[in-house]
Structure formats: C-alpha cells, structure tokens
Amino acid sequence: MSLLSLHDRAALTDRFRGDPGLHLFELGDLDDLLWPHTAWYTVSDDGPVALLYAVGEIPTLLGFAPEERWRSLEELLRAMLPVLPRRFLAHLSGRAEEALAPVYRVERRAALLRMTLSDRSCLAPHLDGPWAPAPLGRADLPELRALFSVAYPGNWFDERMLDTGQYVGVREGGALVAVAGVHVHSPAHRVAAIGNVATHPAVRGRGAAGACVAELCRRLTGTTDHIGLNVRADNPGAAGLYRRLGFTVVAEFNESLLSAR
C-alpha cells in the first residue's frame, strides 16, 4: 500500500470537517502559524489522515479515526514506518499503536479523553465568582513559566500561542495563580483546543481554574463553533470540572511516547 503525502489545505479541511470534535487539532494546525511545521499522510482518497507535527524537542503524531476505520488507521501507520522519527509522542485512536510495535517500544502511555463544549450555559456560574481572569501576553511569559514549573511540570507549552490573544489568568496578591490557554485556535475553521490549564497548589479547590476556562470559552465564542480539550482519563477531578463547565466526552485515545527499538 503506497503512502501519500498531502499538501492541499482545502482538501484536508474537507476530510476533517465532518467530525470537528475529533479533529480539533488537525483543523487548527491548518492555519498559517502552524502549517509550516506539519506533514500529512494517507493511503487512500477517503481513508484516515495522520499528522506529523514537528515543533519542540519531540515531534507529535496525530492519528484519529472513528471506530469503524481503526483498521484503516493501522494500515496507514504501518505504511508510515519509513518516515517516522526515531522518537515521538503519539495520539492515536483505538489500538492503532500496535501497528508500530514491531519497530517502536513504549516509554510511557496514558489514556486521554477528548471533551468538547456542548452546553455553554454551564459557564455562567463560573464567570460570576470572585476571580477576575484577565488576558495574558508575552510580557507575562516569565510568570507563566514559573507557574507551570510549580503547578504543571512537564506540560507541553508553545509560547507562540500567547500571540493568539487567547490566554487568560488570575492573580492573588499580585502573583499569577491560575491560567488557561489554547493549543490551537483557528477562526478560519472556527475551532479551538484548550490547554495549559494550571492552578497554583496554594489556591486549588477555590474555583480559579474554572473561572479561567469559563472566561476563555466566553472569549472564544465569537470566533469558534467547536471548543475542546484533552484530559487524562485517570484525572477524575479535572474531568469533573470540565463536565461542570459543560463539556462532554466525544472520544478516548492513547497518548504514548515511542522510541525506536
């Protein structure tokens, strides 16, 4: 089966727009800011598409498909073996990772939930609390990194996302104590993927993160129809917060760090 490299953004959009919740990141990565760092592959005109995103120290492979196309996704991954890097992070539907097992070993693995905002009315109670989220920009980068080091060590953060204007945070005593931002934001495709949600341990349980996510969703409403996020399946506290904010689960997948045998 021949591997095909795709370069037509309009054609890629057509492939993903039928299930924007599942393909939030792929649609967002079609924007000018991220497009130069992407490579897209398939083995058929109507089959699954895999995205290899090369930013940072470790590239990321995205391969999502509905359950009835999981076998086709596995075929695509086997065809991609000659072009995959020696070490990468993989977000893959179903058991697709097994197609890579002869060549790659798993360093770590976690089950993640893809959740999308389905009831925006749930945001209101979190917007009326004591916190007052405000926009963050490049000037806040040192404080933001310091917060992540304490509250969310090892998180994936692309500082260029601050330039979207879609990061908000709250302060207590002048110090940044909670934040929510985006991994991708595409007004052109009207999608956003929320990420880098973090709360300083000293203020956890007081609604700071919920206020930040709610305000961010409010700000995104004018430019997006589909807002989603990823959360670890073994983090019921975070998943519960997102459910209270009006998010529902649309897919489960594995996040794995793979390295060549």
FENHU-V878950 format. One record per pair of residues at least 6 apart in sequence whose C-alpha atoms are under 7 Angstrom apart, sorted by sequence separation. I is the first residue (numbers start at 1). J is the second residue. D is the distance in whole Angstrom. If there is no record, write none. Layout:
# FENHU-V878950
i->(I | I)
j->(J | J)
d->(D | D)
This chain:
# FENHU-V878950
i->(29 | 42 | 53 | 54 | 170 | 171 | 185 | 186 | 16 | 42 | 52 | 53 | 169 | 170 | 185 | 41 | 42 | 52 | 53 | 65 | 170 | 184 | 185 | 231 | 40 | 41 | 52 | 169 | 170 | 184 | 199 | 40 | 41 | 51 | 52 | 169 | 182 | 183 | 199 | 16 | 40 | 50 | 51 | 168 | 169 | 182 | 183 | 198 | 39 | 40 | 50 | 51 | 168 | 182 | 183 | 197 | 38 | 39 | 50 | 167 | 168 | 181 | 182 | 13 | 38 | 39 | 49 | 167 | 181 | 38 | 166 | 167 | 180 | 181 | 37 | 38 | 166 | 180 | 181 | 37 | 48 | 180 | 37 | 179 | 180 | 179 | 178 | 179 | 9 | 78 | 161 | 178 | 74 | 77 | 78 | 161 | 177 | 178 | 73 | 77 | 177 | 48 | 70 | 138 | 47 | 48 | 74 | 137 | 70 | 137 | 60 | 61 | 62 | 63 | 64 | 65 | 137 | 58 | 59 | 60 | 61 | 62 | 63 | 64 | 58 | 59 | 60 | 61 | 62 | 63 | 147 | 178 | 179 | 58 | 136 | 178 | 210 | 135 | 136 | 180 | 192 | 43 | 135 | 136 | 143 | 179 | 180 | 190 | 191 | 6 | 42 | 134 | 135 | 190 | 191 | 192 | 193 | 194 | 195 | 5 | 6 | 133 | 134 | 190 | 191 | 192 | 193 | 194 | 5 | 133 | 134 | 187 | 190 | 191 | 192 | 193 | 4 | 5 | 133 | 187 | 3 | 4 | 132 | 3 | 4 | 131 | 157 | 3 | 2 | 1 | 169 | 168 | 152 | 151 | 151 | 168 | 151 | 148 | 150 | 151 | 166 | 147 | 3 | 3 | 131 | 1 | 133 | 133 | 131 | 133 | 126 | 127 | 126 | 127 | 126 | 127 | 123 | 21 | 117 | 116 | 117 | 116 | 115 | 116 | 115 | 114 | 115 | 114 | 113 | 114 | 112 | 113 | 112 | 113 | 112 | 113 | 111 | 112 | 111 | 122 | 123 | 122 | 123 | 122 | 120 | 119 | 118 | 119 | 117 | 118 | 117 | 118 | 116 | 117 | 115 | 116 | 115 | 116 | 115 | 116 | 114 | 115 | 113 | 114 | 114 | 113 | 114 | 113 | 112 | 113 | 111 | 112 | 111 | 112 | 111 | 112 | 110 | 111 | 109 | 110 | 109 | 110 | 109 | 108 | 109 | 108 | 106 | 107 | 106 | 107 | 106 | 105 | 106 | 104 | 105 | 29 | 31 | 104 | 105 | 28 | 104 | 105 | 28 | 103 | 104 | 28 | 103 | 25 | 94 | 93 | 92 | 93 | 27 | 91 | 92 | 28 | 91 | 92 | 28 | 91 | 90 | 91 | 90 | 24 | 89 | 90 | 24 | 25 | 89 | 24 | 88 | 89 | 88 | 87 | 88 | 87 | 86 | 87 | 86 | 21 | 20 | 21 | 22)
j->(35 | 48 | 59 | 60 | 176 | 177 | 191 | 192 | 23 | 49 | 59 | 60 | 176 | 177 | 192 | 49 | 50 | 60 | 61 | 73 | 178 | 192 | 193 | 239 | 49 | 50 | 61 | 178 | 179 | 193 | 208 | 50 | 51 | 61 | 62 | 179 | 192 | 193 | 209 | 27 | 51 | 61 | 62 | 179 | 180 | 193 | 194 | 209 | 51 | 52 | 62 | 63 | 180 | 194 | 195 | 209 | 51 | 52 | 63 | 180 | 181 | 194 | 195 | 27 | 52 | 53 | 63 | 181 | 195 | 53 | 181 | 182 | 195 | 196 | 53 | 54 | 182 | 196 | 197 | 54 | 65 | 197 | 55 | 197 | 198 | 198 | 198 | 199 | 30 | 99 | 182 | 199 | 96 | 99 | 100 | 183 | 199 | 200 | 96 | 100 | 200 | 72 | 94 | 162 | 72 | 73 | 99 | 162 | 96 | 163 | 88 | 89 | 90 | 91 | 92 | 93 | 165 | 87 | 88 | 89 | 90 | 91 | 92 | 93 | 88 | 89 | 90 | 91 | 92 | 93 | 177 | 208 | 209 | 89 | 167 | 209 | 241 | 167 | 168 | 212 | 224 | 76 | 168 | 169 | 176 | 212 | 213 | 223 | 224 | 40 | 76 | 168 | 169 | 224 | 225 | 226 | 227 | 228 | 229 | 40 | 41 | 168 | 169 | 225 | 226 | 227 | 228 | 229 | 41 | 169 | 170 | 223 | 226 | 227 | 228 | 229 | 41 | 42 | 170 | 224 | 41 | 42 | 170 | 42 | 43 | 170 | 196 | 43 | 43 | 43 | 212 | 212 | 198 | 198 | 199 | 216 | 200 | 198 | 200 | 201 | 216 | 200 | 79 | 80 | 208 | 79 | 211 | 212 | 211 | 215 | 210 | 211 | 211 | 214 | 214 | 215 | 214 | 116 | 227 | 227 | 228 | 228 | 228 | 229 | 229 | 229 | 230 | 230 | 230 | 231 | 230 | 231 | 231 | 232 | 232 | 233 | 232 | 233 | 233 | 244 | 245 | 245 | 246 | 246 | 246 | 246 | 246 | 247 | 246 | 247 | 247 | 248 | 247 | 248 | 247 | 248 | 248 | 249 | 249 | 250 | 249 | 250 | 249 | 250 | 251 | 251 | 252 | 252 | 252 | 253 | 252 | 253 | 253 | 254 | 254 | 255 | 254 | 255 | 254 | 255 | 255 | 256 | 256 | 256 | 257 | 257 | 256 | 257 | 257 | 258 | 258 | 258 | 259 | 258 | 259 | 184 | 186 | 259 | 260 | 184 | 260 | 261 | 185 | 260 | 261 | 186 | 261 | 184 | 253 | 253 | 253 | 254 | 189 | 253 | 254 | 191 | 254 | 255 | 192 | 255 | 255 | 256 | 256 | 191 | 256 | 257 | 192 | 193 | 257 | 193 | 257 | 258 | 258 | 258 | 259 | 259 | 259 | 260 | 260 | 226 | 226 | 228 | 251)
d->(6 | 6 | 6 | 6 | 6 | 5 | 6 | 6 | 6 | 5 | 7 | 5 | 7 | 6 | 4 | 6 | 6 | 6 | 6 | 7 | 5 | 5 | 7 | 7 | 7 | 5 | 5 | 5 | 7 | 5 | 7 | 6 | 7 | 6 | 6 | 4 | 7 | 6 | 6 | 7 | 5 | 7 | 5 | 6 | 6 | 6 | 6 | 7 | 6 | 6 | 6 | 7 | 6 | 4 | 5 | 7 | 7 | 5 | 5 | 6 | 6 | 6 | 5 | 7 | 6 | 7 | 7 | 4 | 5 | 5 | 6 | 7 | 6 | 6 | 6 | 6 | 6 | 6 | 7 | 5 | 6 | 4 | 7 | 6 | 7 | 5 | 6 | 7 | 7 | 6 | 7 | 4 | 5 | 6 | 7 | 7 | 6 | 6 | 6 | 7 | 5 | 7 | 6 | 6 | 7 | 6 | 6 | 6 | 7 | 7 | 6 | 6 | 6 | 6 | 6 | 6 | 7 | 7 | 5 | 5 | 5 | 5 | 5 | 5 | 5 | 6 | 6 | 6 | 6 | 6 | 7 | 6 | 7 | 7 | 5 | 6 | 7 | 6 | 5 | 6 | 7 | 6 | 4 | 7 | 7 | 6 | 6 | 6 | 5 | 5 | 6 | 5 | 6 | 4 | 6 | 6 | 6 | 6 | 6 | 6 | 6 | 6 | 6 | 5 | 5 | 5 | 5 | 5 | 5 | 5 | 6 | 5 | 7 | 6 | 6 | 5 | 6 | 7 | 5 | 6 | 7 | 5 | 6 | 6 | 6 | 7 | 7 | 5 | 6 | 7 | 6 | 6 | 6 | 6 | 6 | 7 | 5 | 7 | 7 | 6 | 7 | 7 | 6 | 7 | 6 | 7 | 7 | 6 | 6 | 7 | 6 | 6 | 5 | 6 | 6 | 6 | 5 | 6 | 6 | 6 | 6 | 4 | 5 | 6 | 5 | 6 | 6 | 5 | 6 | 7 | 6 | 5 | 5 | 6 | 4 | 6 | 6 | 5 | 6 | 7 | 5 | 5 | 7 | 5 | 6 | 5 | 6 | 7 | 6 | 6 | 4 | 6 | 5 | 6 | 6 | 6 | 5 | 7 | 4 | 7 | 6 | 6 | 6 | 6 | 5 | 6 | 6 | 5 | 6 | 7 | 7 | 5 | 6 | 6 | 5 | 7 | 6 | 6 | 7 | 5 | 6 | 7 | 4 | 6 | 7 | 5 | 7 | 5 | 6 | 6 | 5 | 6 | 7 | 6 | 6 | 7 | 6 | 5 | 6 | 5 | 4 | 6 | 6 | 6 | 5 | 5 | 6 | 6 | 6 | 5 | 6 | 7 | 7 | 7 | 6 | 7 | 6 | 7 | 7 | 5 | 6 | 7 | 5 | 6 | 6 | 6 | 7 | 7 | 4 | 6 | 6 | 6 | 6 | 6 | 7 | 4 | 6 | 6 | 5 | 7 | 7 | 7 | 7)
